[in-house]
Each structure stands twice: as structure tokens, then as C-alpha cells.
Amino acid sequence: MPEHEFDELAEIYEAMIDWPKRLANEQPLFRWVFERAGARRVLDAACGTGHHAAMFHSWGLEVEAADVSAAMIQRCRARWGQSDSLRWIVRAFDQPIEADQPIEAGGESLRPFDVVVCIGQSLALAPDRATVARALSAMLAAVRRGGGAVLVHVLNLWKLPDGPCIWQKCRRVQLPGGGDSLIIKGVHRCGDGGYVNVLATQLDSDQPTLRSESVPFLGLEAEDLHRIARAAGAVSVEFFGDYQRSAYDRAASTDLIMLASR
């Protein structure tokens, strides 16, 4: 999805999500992964509006959060602040990720991350599968050997019927500059790809306008993610079907979550 579309949809994206409810559901998996990896340094490779990165930082972790959208990163800095232990970077997830430099040349080794997360459907928004492969390779290269991990979450497209839109959310919200608005969100599958559909209309206007967006995403397969991760240096790859670590079932799971360890 072009960078400007991320910027334009930021307010709608933020308003659609019940963040306290979502983070409460997801945090047990993150805590389990971080504890198992002995995490001190975490990278959120597609941070969006920054809620996950801010949560990780509140747990006492050193966090770097990156996003392709400069406007999104500016929003995150303004909302969450920035410090030596919470950094916001403009970077696409398939670009090389630089480790910290040694204190002195020939001194301490570079500091890799302990865990990289790429969650909330971000990886599936890549334009093609070659970009997915580059992104996973960059993420795995950024974590330490001997226990470093990459956690990826996308929607399991294969649970959806081929064709009809599944409407998931309908929320009445106050949008900055958009007033009292109604937002409806759905997803649908079209063959081996999918679309996120968003409808938004302003309710407190004499001439309400309807805004619609249909954003394509890739239908990623567990087998392909496994192959890419192993080729990029993962020594073990696990899959879950939700944030409660249920076994992944292609036909029935809502989510496709990969944990690749290096």
C-alpha cells in the first residue's frame, strides 16, 4: 500500500480499534515470547500508531519502532515521546536493519535485537512475495543467534469464503477534522489474495460524504513462511492459530502467527 494511504487512513485505523481490549488479548503471547528469548531489546518492524511499541517499553524493554510512513512516525514521537530506550525510525520492513555500533572500533560486538515483531497484518500488505522474503530475511538477520526470535502475525486468509465480504466492525466515532462519523470495516477473499474494505461517512454534516477504501493484501501460506525463515537462518519455526497459542489450522484458524527462532 502506498505510503500516503497509510497516512490518510491513520485516524480511521486508530478509531476502529479498541486498544485496551486488543492489547489485553495479545500481551500474554508477547510476554511468553520475550521471556523465552530473554528479551531486553525489541524491534517493532511496522509499528503503525505505536501502541505495541509503547506497551513493550512500559515493560522496561529497550524498543526501536519503525514504519514506512514518516507522518506515522511523527505522530508516534508526539504521542509517546522518544528517549534512549524508545526510538522511532522511518524505515520499510524489507530494508536492512542496522545493529547498534560498538563503543570503540574493535571493541564490543554489535548489539542485535532479541526479538523482532511484525504484527497486525503488516507483512501481508507487502506488494509481492519477493518483498515478504526480503522482509523476513532482514528481520532474522537483525536478531541475535542462539535464541533471538521473529514473531509475525497476519490474518489467515484461507478461513474466509472466496467471494463475499465478511463485515467485522461498525463503530460510531469522533474523528479529528471529520466530526461524528460511522466506520464500517470488512475483509474478503478473492482467490489467493484478500482485501480490507473500509467505509466511512460523517453523520453531523448537511451533506454527508461516503469515503471508501479497499486495500489489497497477500494470502500468505505457513509453508512459504517456513521455507523463507529457514533459508534466512531460522533454526526452529512454530505456528499458532491465535494469540492463545492454539495449533494453527489452515481451514479454521483466525490468525496465522509464526515464531521463528535463530
SULQUI-V833467 format. One line per field, one symbol per residue. phi: phi as a letter, one per 40 degrees, with the letter a starting at -180 (. if undefined). burial: b if it has 16 or more other ideal C-beta (glycine too) atoms within 10 Angstrom, else e. A space follows every 10 residues. Layout:
phi=???
burial=???
//
This chain:
phi=.ddccdcccd ccdcccbccd cccccccdcc cccccccgcb bbbccacfcg ccdccccccg ccbbbbaccc cccccccccb gaacbabbbc accccdbccc cccbdgcccd ccccabbbbg gdcccdcacc cdcccccccc cccccghcab bbbbcccccc cchccccbba bcbbcdgbgc bbbbbababb gbbbbcbbba acccbcbcbb bbbbbcaccc bdcccccccc cchccabbbb caccgcccbd cbccbbbbbb bb
burial=beeeebeebb bbbbbbbeee eeeeebbebb eebbeebebe bbbbbbbbbb bbbbbbbeee bbbbbbbbbe ebbebbeeeb eeeeebbbbe bbbbeebeee eeeeeeeeee ebbbbbbbbb bbbbbbeeee bbbbbbbbbb bbbbeeebbb bbbbbbbbbb eeeeeeeeee eebeeeebee bebbbbbbbe eeebebbbbb bbeeeeeeee eebebebbbb bbeebbebbe ebebeebbbb bbbebeebee eebebbbbbb bb
//
